[in-house]
Amino acid sequence: MTPASIRRLQSIVVTQIPAYITGLRGSLLLLDDHGDGPDTIEASQAFLEPRNENMDWCVRHFLGSNAERIIEATAAEASKHLGGPERLALIRRTFDYLRSQKIDLAPGAPLVLGPLAGSTRGSWLFRSEAIQRPHLVFDPSGTRTDRWNERGLDQNGPYDQRTFAPKQLRIAVVCQAAYEGQVEAFLAKFLDGLPDVRTGRGEWIRAPYAKGFIRRYKGTPSVRQPEPLPKV
């Protein structure tokens, strides 16, 4: 283990007590900020905290130039399973498994799980009422109104566009040097919009991000080019 590795492997868990690695002595890790726990531990008994950045670091360490492709593919696959129909299917499988288990909340009080509320016809037993959207005002005179915030902004602009000057915002972004390219690409999409991204189906299809921040809010942002932070 090199000094660089020690600096990266900072956060570990030792018998449920978080600590930080400060050095290496043979097979022993030297610890700091360990509370009442030990000040050394065998490297074989130390575990990285289960955080995304630690997983990414391990992937980059072992896969080298292929790491970014693997990380991006994994993130895309995870988002597919944690959103939309796939997420609903996961929730249903989880509840199906729990229903198959014998779980007692207390002696003589078993856990009984019915169908998901609203998942089938007649399963929503709660009284509900649809409340009409309020009128949103987009100018001081009160003549430009809409019930939909997105459409109102696109058609009328923000409330203070004629009274707030100068309409120039200063946006600063702090990021790791390794992600500079990704941050620049994100800023371009955020400011200029994503006209090709569409949501909905049939007559409800729309491009909610087409205008971007600049055109939707009638602003002129001032963005400094990202500069790498000094190494500590």
Secondary structure, DSSP 8 states (H G I E B T S, - for coil): --HHHHHH--EEEETTEEEEEEEEETTEEEEES-TTS-SEEEGGG-EE-S-HHHHHHHHHHHHGGGHHHHHHHHHHHHHHHSSHHHHHHHHHHHHHHHHTS--EEETTEE------TTSSTT---S---------EE-STTS--EES-HHHHHHHH--TTTTTS-S---EE-----GGGHHHHHHHHHHHHH--TT--BS-GGG-B-TTSSHHHHHHT---EE---------
